[in-house]
Structure formats: C-alpha cells, structure tokens
Amino acid sequence: MTSKTSPESPLPIRTVLQMVGGWIGKLGTVWVEGQITDLSARGGTVFMTLRDPVANVSARVTAPRGVYEAAVPRPADGARVVVHVKPDFWVNKGSFAFTALEIRPIGVGELLARLERLRQLLAAEGLFNADRKRRLPFLPGTVGLICGRDSAAERDVLENSRRRWPAVRFKVEEVAVQGPYAVGEVTEALRKFDADSEVEVIVIARGGGSLEDLLPFSDETLVRSVAACRTPVVSAIGHEQDSPLLDLVADVRASTPTDAAKKVVPDVGEQLTLVRQLRDRGRRVVGGWLDREMSWLTSVRSRPSLADPVRELERRAEQADALRDRARRSLKGSLDRAEDSLSHLRARLVALSPAATLERGYAIVQDPSGEVVRLAKNVAPGSVLTIRFTDDRLTVRTEDGTTPAATKPRKPRKKASDETGLTP
C-alpha cells in the first residue's frame, strides 16, 4: 500500500523502513541457487555472499554455524549451492540479507545434469553447428591469449608458439580462470580482443582442474559471447578428457594449451621442409616435361623432311617430273588414237563419197531440181539436165526422150565441194 506523502507531510524514516520490512517479510521462505563467495565465520554465525553465476548480481547470506556444518560436503568458497533462505530486513540499519535455513551443495551428478540440459538448449539453437565454425588463418599476425595470471598455460602457449614461429606476436590478457569472477573477466577480455582489428585469432587457455574449477568455461554467458565473436576462437581448456561447453562452441578445440600453439601457429621448420619438397617436386615435374619435349623435338628433327629438306624437295621434284611425263605420254597416246580414228573415218568417207565413183569414169545426171535421173523415161523432151563428171559438169537439153542436146558446159566447182557429192 502506497502512503501519500509530500514535502509538507513527510513520513518518518522509521515508518518507511518498517513498511519495507513488512513488504520483504511477505515473501516468506524461498529456495535459491548461487555460488558462494567471501565465505567467513565469526562466532556462531557464518557469513557469505551468494552470487548469480550468469548475471552480476549477489546478495549477503548469514547462516547459523550448525546449518552450515550440516551441509555435506561442507561448501567452500566458489561452491555452487542451493539454499533455503528467509529474507530479513533490519529496520535499525536499513540493511537487507538472507538467513539460510538449509544449505545443499550441488553434487557432481547434479552439475553434469545441468550442464547436459544447457548443452541441449544451446545445441538446439545451432551454436554448436559445424557450418558456423570458421577456419583459422594460416599465419596470424597477432594472437590474442586469454589465460590465468602467471599460469603454466600461458607459458606453454607462448613458448611453443615462438619455438614454432619466432616472429609470431601475442597480446595477452591475464584474468581469473576459476571462481566467481572468472566468467566476467574472461568475457570482458574476449570482447576486447574481438574489437581489436590486429588480433586475427583468440586463444582461451587454462590448465586442468576439477569439474567445479572448469565450470566458468561452461557458463551460458561465456558460451554465447564466444558464439557472437567475429574473430576465430580456439578453446584450450584442461586436458584431453576435459570437455567444457566452450570446446563445443569454439571454432577450434585444442586438447591442451600446447596443442593450441600447434594449431594456431605453423612450424617454421615444417614449412621450410614443405617448401623444399614442393620446390623439388616442381623441378622434377618441369624437368620431366622438358625431357619429354626434347625427346619429341629430337624425333621431329630426325624425320627426313627436316633432317635433309633439299632431298625431300628433290624427291618431290622427281615425282612432279614423273607425273608430267606420264601426263604427256597419256595425252600423246590419246591424240595418236584420235588421229588414227580420224584417218580411218576419212578413208571410209572418201571410199563412200560419190566423187570416188566419178573418178572411176561414171557420171551423174541431175534434173533442174537437183534430183538424180535414174531412168531415161523419167526425162521429158526439151528438159535441161546437168551431167556431172569428176572435175566438171555439163548442161544439156534433151531433144527426145533419149538423146540430149549439149549446151555450154558450166564452170567446174572446187574439188573439195565435188568430193562431198552434196553440191550440184
């Protein structure tokens, strides 16, 4: 219930504190979970701070020594516990704290069960998918290293990396790697490196430890921060058998900090050996190719056409001469055969020509129309007839049916025309 107040009618502070105490008292008892920090005991009372491992929230808790010692195993600083508490508000001091009525340490089995539930939740969101993991650069210019203060993990990563590639550069952030502040400091260092444009890969390294010691690296806040990083992240937490959730979300998992150095930085000796091997292989490939080309060139040069080009030209000239002579012989033979055929044809034509008959003493009688007179009865008296001899012709007129009268002979035509027997 809200009281009406004003500058003219304020409430006494005791009244307000009593009201706050009344409101808090209405909460009753409640079971809460958290991580114990700042554990101390004075007399019959144990004082502690119960911190939320996910958010930066904490509260003071007081417990009677009997309640604290009844917890088995007895919780220590950094332990995860479930506490049955009752909120108390001291009106005289205006302070708030919880009073513990029962403390139950969270056992390994319970921790593992909770981690499994968290793993399933994050896996369902796709944070562990292989397709979202990025490849590490072959030779990073600068490596960001997040590790404990003066830790063996830091020495392992730095010494092994510089032994493999002396020129490698590191930026180191030393943070708490266990306890209540580990998650916050690691997350802050991760955010700092991710915002640094010079850092090309981030390594989170820690040595081995118990399940409780490695719990910060399975914290949901840290896991989600790694998933949101733009820079590739390498997880090198614990030993081979340790597997915090950070290993699943990181782009690359290294079994140990030493293994992280091997995965992040190439070995200069191995790379030089690889370069020599590739160079030798390239030489062999090029040498083999040159040998094959030289063999081919030698075989081409040994061909007659290239070994003695003039001889080939002479051979081709001989072939051309032979073909020309063959063509001439073939053409001459064809002409000779054609000439013989023409001679035979001329001889036949002469033999069959009327001029040949006239040369033997015969004459041809033709009427004015040029028709040959074959019978005397076919000639009418007074008809003009042409009598053709070998070299000339004679025109006559008939007096009766049988006796022609001679007329002036015609001028003989050319013998060539007479030989045809076709021109009167």
Phi, psi and omega per residue, in radians:
M1 nan 2.243 -3.105
T2 -1.561 2.273 3.123
S3 -1.565 2.513 3.110
K4 -1.486 2.102 -3.134
T5 -2.278 2.883 3.091
S6 -2.761 2.947 3.110
P7 -1.046 -0.475 -3.121
E8 -1.461 -0.429 -3.125
S9 -2.323 1.203 -3.138
P10 -1.357 2.840 3.077
L11 -1.631 2.557 3.035
P12 -1.132 2.560 -3.113
I13 -1.041 -0.599 3.139
R14 -1.107 -0.636 3.139
T15 -1.157 -0.751 3.137
V16 -1.099 -0.793 -3.131
L17 -1.120 -0.627 3.085
Q18 -1.145 -0.677 3.100
M19 -1.127 -0.754 3.110
V20 -1.075 -0.760 3.116
G21 -1.061 -0.652 3.118
G22 -1.153 -0.727 3.121
W23 -1.110 -0.759 -3.125
I24 -1.168 -0.651 -3.129
G25 -1.103 -0.439 -3.131
K26 -1.221 -0.289 -3.123
L27 -1.136 -0.622 -3.111
G28 1.328 -2.852 -3.134
T29 -1.517 2.669 -3.096
V30 -2.680 2.569 3.051
W31 -1.572 2.268 3.141
V32 -2.245 2.749 3.107
E33 -2.124 2.526 3.110
G34 -3.052 -3.010 -3.126
Q35 -2.059 2.325 -3.068
I36 -1.405 2.279 3.009
T37 -2.377 2.872 3.084
D38 0.916 0.824 -3.110
L39 -1.351 2.272 3.103
S40 -2.687 2.767 -3.129
A41 -2.322 2.391 3.060
R42 -2.398 2.005 -3.126
G43 1.140 -2.223 -3.110
G44 -1.659 0.188 -3.092
T45 -2.147 2.452 3.081
V46 -1.924 2.252 -3.136
F47 -1.895 2.468 3.125
M48 -2.705 2.864 3.007
T49 -1.989 2.258 3.124
L50 -1.767 1.991 -3.028
R51 -1.892 2.443 3.035
D52 -1.372 2.159 -3.084
P53 -1.252 -0.268 -3.120
V54 -1.652 -0.896 -3.119
A55 -1.802 2.782 3.136
N56 -1.466 1.188 -3.086
V57 -2.312 2.399 3.123
S58 -2.601 2.847 3.129
A59 -2.593 2.611 3.113
R60 -1.368 2.474 3.127
V61 -2.349 2.327 3.022
T62 -2.035 2.472 -3.114
A63 -2.397 2.355 3.000
P64 -1.011 2.532 -3.097
R65 -0.977 -0.622 -3.130
G66 -1.119 -0.688 3.117
V67 -1.164 -0.710 -3.136
Y68 -1.149 -0.776 -3.086
E69 -1.297 -0.262 3.123
A70 -1.320 -0.308 3.127
A71 -1.283 2.283 3.139
V72 -2.202 2.141 -0.113
P73 -1.248 2.790 -3.102
R74 -1.177 2.162 -3.075
P75 -1.177 2.508 3.114
A76 -2.013 3.093 3.124
D77 -1.056 2.225 -3.117
G78 1.654 -0.082 -3.108
A79 -1.322 2.567 3.050
R80 -1.590 2.260 -3.075
V81 -2.401 2.799 2.946
V82 -2.006 2.184 -3.011
V83 -2.151 2.354 3.003
H84 -1.593 1.949 -2.990
V85 -2.148 2.789 3.029
K86 -2.199 2.180 -3.140
P87 -1.254 2.386 3.116
D88 -2.220 2.456 3.088
F89 -2.250 2.104 -3.133
W90 -1.604 1.936 -3.053
V91 -1.115 -0.657 -3.069
N92 -1.095 -0.629 -3.100
K93 -1.846 -0.178 -3.106
G94 1.136 0.567 -3.101
S95 -1.967 2.708 -3.088
F96 -2.158 2.485 3.066
A97 -2.799 2.852 3.049
F98 -1.750 2.546 3.005
T99 -1.881 2.156 -3.083
A100 -1.413 2.236 3.078
L101 -1.755 -0.432 3.107
E102 -2.782 2.453 3.134
I103 -2.147 2.258 3.116
R104 -2.204 1.925 3.070
P105 -1.138 2.495 3.078
I106 -1.430 2.036 -3.109
G107 -1.313 3.023 -3.134
V108 -1.080 -0.705 3.139
G109 -1.080 -0.739 3.123
E110 -1.172 -0.701 3.107
L111 -1.078 -0.766 3.138
L112 -1.113 -0.684 3.116
A113 -1.110 -0.722 3.135
R114 -1.187 -0.707 3.092
L115 -1.094 -0.648 3.125
E116 -1.159 -0.707 3.105
R117 -1.125 -0.710 3.113
L118 -1.158 -0.692 3.120
R119 -1.072 -0.768 3.125
Q120 -1.112 -0.689 3.122
L121 -1.109 -0.830 -3.119
L122 -1.201 -0.625 3.103
A123 -1.132 -0.679 3.114
A124 -1.118 -0.496 3.093
E125 -1.412 -0.104 3.098
G126 1.482 0.263 -3.113
L127 -1.269 -0.332 -3.118
F128 -1.782 0.101 -3.068
N129 -1.122 2.480 -3.114
A130 -1.208 -0.505 -3.069
D131 -1.260 -0.231 3.111
R132 -1.677 -0.061 -3.140
K133 -1.422 2.463 -3.079
R134 -1.817 2.651 3.103
R135 -1.384 2.561 3.111
L136 -1.364 2.587 3.051
P137 -1.144 2.607 -3.103
F138 -1.063 -0.837 3.120
L139 -2.402 1.627 -3.103
P140 -1.165 2.444 3.104
G141 -1.199 -0.753 3.125
T142 -2.404 2.372 3.130
V143 -1.963 2.259 3.049
G144 -1.602 2.167 -3.087
L145 -2.011 2.129 3.059
I146 -1.897 2.081 -3.055
C147 -2.688 3.065 3.105
G148 -1.305 2.867 -3.116
R149 -1.275 2.183 -3.135
D150 0.871 0.788 -3.062
S151 -1.650 2.757 3.066
A152 -1.180 -0.516 3.113
A153 -1.097 -0.693 3.114
E154 -1.108 -0.795 -3.135
R155 -1.106 -0.704 -3.135
D156 -1.078 -0.798 -3.103
V157 -1.159 -0.828 -3.072
L158 -1.173 -0.846 -3.074
E159 -1.140 -0.784 -3.121
N160 -1.195 -0.630 3.125
S161 -1.167 -0.779 -3.123
R162 -1.260 -0.459 3.046
R163 -1.221 -0.605 -3.138
R164 -1.383 -0.710 -3.131
W165 -2.512 1.662 -2.999
P166 -1.012 -0.470 -3.047
A167 -1.471 0.014 -3.087
V168 -1.174 2.507 -3.130
R169 -1.931 2.505 3.135
F170 -2.230 2.513 2.875
K171 -2.038 2.175 -2.990
V172 -1.979 2.314 3.001
E173 -2.063 1.991 3.114
E174 -1.587 2.192 -3.051
V175 -2.388 3.011 2.993
A176 -1.310 2.286 -3.114
V177 -1.948 0.152 2.973
Q178 -2.769 2.833 -3.122
G179 1.676 -3.106 -3.017
P180 -1.211 -0.361 -3.077
Y181 -1.733 -0.014 -3.029
A182 -1.116 -0.823 -3.064
V183 -1.060 -0.813 -3.110
G184 -1.111 -0.776 -3.097
E185 -1.233 -0.700 3.117
V186 -1.139 -0.734 -3.141
T187 -1.107 -0.705 3.131
E188 -1.163 -0.737 3.097
A189 -1.117 -0.655 3.114
L190 -1.115 -0.771 3.130
R191 -1.100 -0.672 -3.135
K192 -1.130 -0.809 -3.139
F193 -1.169 -0.655 -3.120
D194 -1.149 -0.500 3.124
A195 -1.480 -0.181 -3.122
D196 -1.508 2.058 -3.087
S197 -1.214 -0.359 -3.141
E198 -1.350 -0.465 -3.091
V199 -1.389 2.118 -3.103
E200 -1.781 -0.288 3.080
V201 -2.697 2.529 -3.102
I202 -2.033 2.297 3.108
V203 -2.007 2.185 3.035
I204 -1.872 1.978 -3.012
A205 -2.172 2.476 3.043
R206 -2.725 2.571 3.082
G207 -1.288 -3.075 -3.116
G208 -1.229 2.953 3.138
G209 3.099 3.121 3.129
S210 -1.305 3.020 3.127
L211 -1.059 -0.698 -3.139
E212 -1.160 -0.632 -3.139
D213 -1.168 -0.551 -3.085
L214 -1.623 0.044 -3.119
L215 -1.008 -0.652 3.139
P216 -0.982 -0.482 -3.106
F217 -1.513 0.074 2.946
S218 -1.998 0.191 -3.125
D219 -1.220 2.426 -3.082
E220 -1.086 -0.686 -3.140
T221 -1.078 -0.792 -3.135
L222 -1.169 -0.719 -3.129
V223 -1.078 -0.773 3.136
R224 -1.181 -0.575 3.096
S225 -1.154 -0.716 3.096
V226 -1.124 -0.721 3.133
A227 -1.095 -0.523 -3.115
A228 -1.498 -0.102 -3.100
C229 -1.177 2.495 3.018
R230 -1.527 -0.392 3.138
T231 -1.577 2.399 3.091
P232 -1.007 2.436 -3.079
V233 -2.092 2.353 3.076
V234 -1.958 2.230 3.116
S235 -1.735 2.159 3.105
A236 -2.313 1.248 -3.037
I237 -1.913 2.189 3.018
G238 1.231 -2.601 -3.115
H239 -1.911 -3.021 -3.064
E240 -1.013 -0.691 -3.066
Q241 -1.376 -0.281 3.138
D242 -1.379 2.421 -3.122
S243 -2.563 1.331 3.043
P244 -1.241 2.904 -3.122
L245 -1.112 -0.375 3.093
L246 -1.057 -0.594 3.119
D247 -1.086 -0.579 -3.058
L248 -1.366 -0.564 -3.085
V249 -1.588 -0.356 -3.112
A250 -1.174 2.720 3.124
D251 -1.210 -0.589 3.101
V252 -2.427 2.389 3.085
R253 -1.863 2.250 3.048
A254 -1.919 2.402 -3.080
S255 -1.202 -0.551 3.137
T256 -2.519 2.901 3.050
P257 -1.023 -0.630 3.087
T258 -1.111 -0.705 3.104
D259 -1.148 -0.560 3.096
A260 -1.104 -0.720 3.107
A261 -1.071 -0.664 -3.137
K262 -1.215 -0.604 -3.117
K263 -1.354 -0.540 -3.039
V264 -1.521 -0.687 -3.020
V265 -2.019 2.203 3.092
P266 -1.257 2.712 3.120
D267 -1.475 2.140 -3.070
V268 -1.113 -0.640 3.098
G269 -1.121 -0.773 3.117
E270 -1.114 -0.694 -3.133
Q271 -1.179 -0.667 3.086
L272 -1.146 -0.701 3.077
T273 -1.091 -0.744 3.116
L274 -1.093 -0.707 3.119
V275 -1.096 -0.759 3.118
R276 -1.099 -0.742 3.129
Q277 -1.095 -0.770 3.127
L278 -1.153 -0.656 3.113
R279 -1.136 -0.778 3.109
D280 -1.112 -0.696 3.120
R281 -1.121 -0.720 3.101
G282 -1.099 -0.703 3.110
R283 -1.097 -0.753 3.136
R284 -1.106 -0.728 -3.137
V285 -1.116 -0.807 -3.130
V286 -1.168 -0.717 3.118
G287 -1.095 -0.742 3.087
G288 -1.093 -0.707 3.116
W289 -1.120 -0.746 3.118
L290 -1.115 -0.705 3.117
D291 -1.075 -0.760 3.129
R292 -1.106 -0.725 3.135
E293 -1.165 -0.669 3.107
M294 -1.149 -0.696 3.097
S295 -1.096 -0.757 3.111
W296 -1.098 -0.749 -3.132
L297 -1.124 -0.696 3.119
T298 -1.114 -0.742 3.123
S299 -1.143 -0.636 3.112
V300 -1.186 -0.733 -3.128
R301 -1.174 -0.461 -3.130
S302 -1.390 -0.128 3.100
R303 -1.182 2.531 -3.086
P304 -0.982 -0.622 -3.084
S305 -1.128 -0.482 3.116
L306 -1.787 -0.541 -3.138
A307 -1.165 -0.697 3.130
D308 -2.436 1.369 -3.068
P309 -1.028 -0.606 -3.119
V310 -1.139 -0.715 3.122
R311 -1.061 -0.673 3.123
E312 -1.160 -0.697 3.096
L313 -1.119 -0.705 3.106
E314 -1.105 -0.727 3.126
R315 -1.089 -0.736 3.109
R316 -1.145 -0.648 3.115
A317 -1.138 -0.704 3.097
E318 -1.083 -0.727 3.103
Q319 -1.087 -0.721 3.136
A320 -1.129 -0.731 3.112
D321 -1.105 -0.746 3.139
A322 -1.087 -0.746 3.121
L323 -1.140 -0.666 3.130
R324 -1.131 -0.797 3.113
D325 -1.083 -0.703 3.122
R326 -1.100 -0.716 3.121
A327 -1.129 -0.721 3.120
R328 -1.087 -0.796 3.137
R329 -1.083 -0.731 -3.134
S330 -1.117 -0.760 3.133
L331 -1.152 -0.724 3.137
K332 -1.117 -0.717 3.108
G333 -1.092 -0.719 3.128
S334 -1.120 -0.735 3.126
L335 -1.134 -0.727 3.122
D336 -1.088 -0.762 3.126
R337 -1.115 -0.698 3.117
A338 -1.134 -0.678 3.129
E339 -1.137 -0.752 3.107
D340 -1.085 -0.743 3.136
S341 -1.095 -0.679 3.136
L342 -1.173 -0.699 3.117
S343 -1.093 -0.764 3.123
H344 -1.097 -0.718 -3.130
L345 -1.140 -0.687 -3.140
R346 -1.140 -0.741 -3.135
A347 -1.092 -0.718 3.104
R348 -1.129 -0.722 -3.119
L349 -1.135 -0.728 3.127
V350 -1.151 -0.717 -3.122
A351 -1.114 -0.608 -3.101
L352 -1.579 -0.101 -3.083
S353 -1.248 2.518 3.050
P354 -1.061 -0.498 3.140
A355 -1.070 -0.624 3.110
A356 -1.126 -0.648 3.103
T357 -1.167 -0.687 3.129
L358 -1.141 -0.612 3.139
E359 -1.119 -0.379 3.137
R360 -1.513 0.141 3.063
G361 1.823 0.121 3.123
Y362 -1.591 2.797 3.064
A363 -2.309 2.762 -3.115
I364 -2.105 2.253 3.125
V365 -1.784 2.268 -3.110
Q366 -2.285 2.455 3.081
D367 -1.397 3.027 -3.101
P368 -0.980 -0.467 -3.133
S369 -1.425 -0.081 3.136
G370 1.647 -0.037 3.128
E371 -1.321 2.486 3.116
V372 -1.307 2.295 3.115
V373 -1.521 2.033 -3.070
R374 -1.733 -0.481 -3.119
L375 -2.271 2.486 -3.129
A376 -1.188 -0.533 -3.125
K377 -1.191 -0.235 3.139
N378 -1.502 -0.013 -3.106
V379 -1.829 2.206 3.110
A380 -1.444 2.658 3.104
P381 -1.072 2.500 3.133
G382 1.387 0.111 -3.140
S383 -1.361 2.570 3.100
V384 -1.640 2.182 -3.120
L385 -2.145 2.700 3.071
T386 -2.002 2.178 3.100
I387 -1.846 2.105 -3.050
R388 -1.824 2.232 3.085
F389 -1.905 -2.942 -3.092
T390 -1.157 -0.857 -3.026
D391 -1.906 -0.180 -3.122
D392 -2.680 -3.021 -3.121
R393 -2.513 2.827 -3.073
L394 -2.388 2.317 3.112
T395 -1.752 2.277 -3.114
V396 -2.313 2.828 3.068
R397 -2.164 2.356 -3.101
T398 -1.441 2.490 3.055
E399 -1.702 -0.583 3.023
D400 -2.391 -2.812 -3.053
G401 -1.311 -0.175 -3.028
T402 -2.221 -0.421 -3.030
T403 -1.949 1.982 3.131
P404 -1.508 2.621 3.056
A405 -1.688 2.339 -3.073
A406 -1.316 2.547 3.082
T407 -2.171 3.118 -3.140
K408 -1.082 2.227 -3.126
P409 -1.193 2.602 3.108
R410 -1.448 2.727 3.086
K411 -1.176 2.226 -3.114
P412 -1.113 2.553 3.089
R413 -1.520 3.064 -3.122
K414 -1.141 2.531 -3.087
K415 -1.097 -0.613 -3.137
A416 -1.039 -0.643 3.139
S417 -1.297 -0.609 -3.133
D418 -1.138 -0.623 -3.075
E419 -1.107 -0.425 -3.138
T420 -1.308 -0.532 -3.096
G421 1.268 0.238 -3.066
L422 -1.895 -0.257 -3.106
T423 -1.922 2.117 -3.121
P424 -1.286 nan nan
